[in-house]
């Protein structure tokens, strides 16, 4: 059986590649999306962990020219108690910044974070 952290990291990694702004890439073939180089799994609130349920929080933010997360905000959440842990974790992530014409640029992204207790 896979651990919760492994499952969560896998879900986060897949979500990053599925949610990055594809429309901006189509408009400008020379743009490259940001790539996560360090991810941090969110802490699970004890009350949520004991309930054995799952949840989804979508976080929107900007990856700046240095690869840091800026202006993180909740877009959608299935459980309010998961919002703060998701924000705290995302703020610790680091990215290889997006590039346009070979230069680092800021780019807005949204990532769903799935909380699932097995």
C-alpha positions in Angstrom: 0.0 0.0 0.0 1.3 3.4 -0.9 1.7 6.0 1.8 -0.5 9.0 1.9 2.5 11.4 1.3 3.5 9.5 -1.8 -0.1 9.5 -3.1 -0.4 13.2 -2.4 2.9 14.1 -4.1 2.0 12.0 -7.1 -1.4 13.8 -7.4 0.3 17.2 -6.9 2.9 16.5 -9.6 0.2 15.3 -12.1 -1.9 18.3 -11.3 0.9 20.7 -12.0 1.4 19.4 -15.5 -2.4 19.3 -16.2 -3.3 22.8 -14.9 -0.4 25.0 -16.1 -1.6 27.7 -18.5 -1.8 25.8 -21.8 -3.6 28.7 -23.5 -0.7 31.0 -23.1 1.6 28.4 -24.6 -0.5 28.0 -27.6 -0.5 31.8 -28.2 3.2 32.0 -27.9 5.3 29.0 -28.9 8.4 30.4 -27.4 6.9 30.4 -23.8 7.8 27.6 -21.3 5.7 27.1 -18.2 7.1 27.0 -14.7 8.3 23.6 -13.5 8.2 22.6 -9.8 11.6 21.9 -8.3 10.5 21.6 -4.7 7.1 20.6 -3.5 5.8 20.3 0.1 2.9 18.2 1.0 0.3 20.0 3.2 -0.3 19.0 6.8 -3.5 17.1 7.3 -5.8 18.6 10.0 -6.3 15.8 12.7 -10.1 16.1 12.5 -10.0 15.5 8.7 -7.5 12.6 9.0 -9.7 10.8 11.6 -12.8 11.2 9.4 -11.1 9.3 6.6 -12.6 11.4 3.9 -11.1 13.1 0.8 -11.0 16.7 -0.3 -9.9 19.0 -3.0 -8.5 22.5 -2.8 -7.6 24.5 -5.9 -5.0 27.2 -5.3 -4.2 30.0 -7.7 -0.9 31.9 -7.6 1.9 33.6 -9.5 5.3 32.1 -10.0 7.6 35.1 -10.1 10.8 35.4 -12.2 12.8 33.8 -9.5 10.6 30.8 -9.1 8.9 31.9 -5.9 5.2 31.6 -5.2 3.4 35.0 -4.9 -0.2 36.0 -4.2 -1.5 32.5 -3.4 -5.3 32.3 -3.0 -8.0 29.7 -2.8 -10.1 29.3 -6.0 -12.3 26.4 -4.9 -12.4 24.1 -1.8 -14.4 21.1 -0.8 -13.6 21.6 2.9 -12.8 24.9 4.5 -10.5 23.2 7.1 -8.1 22.2 4.2 -7.6 25.7 2.8 -5.0 27.0 5.2 -2.8 23.8 5.1 -3.0 24.0 1.2 -1.9 27.7 1.2 0.9 27.1 3.7 2.3 24.2 1.6 2.0 26.0 -1.7 3.9 29.0 -0.3 6.9 26.7 0.4 7.0 25.4 -3.2 9.8 26.5 -5.5 9.8 26.5 -9.3 12.1 26.8 -12.3 10.5 30.0 -13.5 8.5 30.3 -16.7 10.5 31.5 -19.7 9.6 33.6 -22.7 12.1 34.2 -25.5 14.7 32.6 -23.2 14.1 35.1 -20.3 12.5 34.2 -16.9 9.0 35.7 -16.6 6.2 35.6 -14.0 3.3 33.4 -14.8 -0.1 32.8 -13.1 -1.0 29.1 -12.5 -3.7 27.2 -10.6 -3.1 23.8 -9.0 -5.6 21.4 -7.5 -4.4 19.7 -4.3 -6.2 16.4 -3.5 -6.3 15.3 0.1 -7.1 11.6 0.4 -6.8 9.4 3.4 -6.2 5.8 2.7 
